[in-house]
Amino acid sequence: MNALNKDFKKLAKLIEKDLKDKVNKDYHRLNFHLMPPIGWLNDPNGLCEFNGEYYIFYQYSPFDANGGAKFWGLYKTKDFINWEDNGAKVFSDQPYDCHGAYSGSTLVYNGKMNIFYTGNVKNIGDYDYINSGREHNTILIVSEDGKNFDNKKLLMKNSDYPNNLTCHVRDPKVFIENDKFYMVQGARDKEDIGQVILFESDDLVNWKFINTIKSEDKFGYMWECPDLINLDNKTILIVSPQGVEKEGIKYNNIYQTGYYFIEGDYKSSNYKLSDFEEIDRGFDFYAPQTFKDSKGRTILIGWMGLPDIEGLYSNPTVEFNWQHALTIPRELNIRNNKLIQTPIDELKELRKTKKEFEVKNSLVDEAFDTFEVEVDFKNSSDFKLVIKEGVTLEYLKNEKLFNLSFNEIGFGRDIRSCKLENLNNLRIFVDTSSIEIFINDGEEVFTSRFYPTEDKKGINIEGENLKVRIYELASFNIKGE
Ligand code: FRU
């Protein structure tokens, strides 16, 4: 342990203690979502199951609610309801990661946790930080016990990546296939084309570049946080592209997140990417990561937020010294050639009081502070649901359009939409300042933050022949380490 590491550990704990009361005074602290204890959170990192516990790391800047020095924070759980908050665990304490322990992944192998991440370095000088002045190093931490994360090894630096690339190569996701290890990294080439680069290894330490994976036509200038998975016998590349132009109701956020099906052999030039499909249609979703658990589920968690939203919309939580959260965990499956997201089953344990209604034309109900609503539609027809007097969900049957919109409690968030052939059912999770909407058993999902005052309550429904169930939801039980 070096001196910087020792002091970072101490300082992070001190400032957490110092600011915790202020943070916890915020009514908008979430009840059943993982948030930074204080300060800033972005991408989920290193998701895995290790010795019977789920490890949810995340990009964490305790010193600044608008993002600063990036560390890895950690939450652990056995059941996704009871959590242990481990605070900051991986620090940017080496010359090769001194401007941030950026995003990465974990591979549990032979009883050890192998963490791969990007060490971010910004040199001082007159640089554009794209083609020069920036180091993106690939770093390995081997943890024997899942508690100690100080054993770092520098694996690759910019000169080890293909030389058609800019300095932007980051977010290693590692997986194993037929006894070989593979790593995908997100990259931007010198022609500003977003892409993924693929490496292969026999020992997790020595990596060989073997292929570039990109779309036939350019789709953005940089691809962040790639994740290559096998699901129901299909190969899927999940990725977060930057620099994609808005097209009608598509790609309306500053940066996008979606997936491609890969046909053919992605380890050779003999592959083809399908069309890009957005994973989430809401205002606050980016840089998700998946992992496979011992029950065989592929679970996805996203960052319930986006970078660079200044001037577009905002999060008033910053006044209370914290910002952003992770989404609820979602199980992934494929149905009708589409990626389907279902909230993991464990979340049903949060359900408390239940109310049930048969709705002929309309329903007004107080609901609860934080709740889940399920709506079943007998026949797909026009529908409108207003939550807490400011969040409107609407289905326009003739236009086959689903809209999510906000009044002022959206803090600048206006409207997001998707095309929808039929509306059969809805499952909606409403936390104190977030909403996650699962349409038609997870065929489409909208994730967003919003900031109602405490007096804003209830739901207001207009629609024909509906069955509505509302469950009050309990909070996560989060204890310190
Ligand atoms: C995505 C991202 C990653 C990077 C990390 C830094 O949100 O920009 O590409 O590793 O955040 O916090």
Residues whose N, C-alpha, C, O or C-beta is under 5 A from the ligand:
A	BS01	FRU	N42 D43 Q59 K70 Y102 S103 R170 D171 E224 C225 A287
